[in-house]
């Protein structure tokens, strides 16, 4: 036979876990939700990593002229 204290403890644990799950979902939506995602294209990634357009780099024309563009 289950005592009333065991049922109460089970209810409290379930309520605590439910509250924590709700808090995690709220934190995820506030910090990692769709409105916080940026649209990353290869062009924007390249611009961020290189700092300029590839066509604007001075070494690019030298490599293309020499035929060593590996």
N, C-alpha and C positions, 0 to 999 in steps of 0.2 A: 504494500500500500504506500502511495506517495504522500509524503507529508505536505502540509500547506506551505511550510518554509522552503521546501525544495521547489515547489511551483513558483513561489515568489522570487526565489533566486534565479530561476530559469527565465522568468519574465523580465527581471532587471538586466540580466545579461543580454537577452534579445533586444531590449530597448536601447541599451548602451551600444551594441553593435550596429543597430539600425541608425542611431544618431551619428556614429562615427562614419558610416557609409554615406549618409546624407552630407556630412561635412566634407568628406573627400570629393563627392560629386560637385559640391558647390565650389571648392577650391579649384578643381579641374576646369570647370566652366569659366571661372574668373581669370585663370592664368594660362590655360592651354586650349581654350575653346576656339571655334572657327573664326571668330572675329580677330583673333590674335595671330592667325597664320598669314604669312606673306606669300605672294605668288612668285615662285622662283623659276626663272627660265634660264637656259644655258647662257644667254647673252648677259643677263643681270649678274649671274654668278661669275662669269668671266670678268665683267667690269669691276666687281668687288674684289676679286682675287688679284687681277693684274693692275687695276687702278686706272686703266685707260683702255680705249678701244685697241684691238690687235692691229688694225690698219694704221694706227697712229704711232706705233712704236718704231723707232729709228732702225733697229736691227732687222725688222721684217723685210724691208726692201732689199737689204744687202743679201739676205739668205735667198730670197727669190731670184735675184740676179745671178748669183753664183751657182744656182742649181742644186745646192746642198740642203734644200728644205726637207728634212726628214721628219 
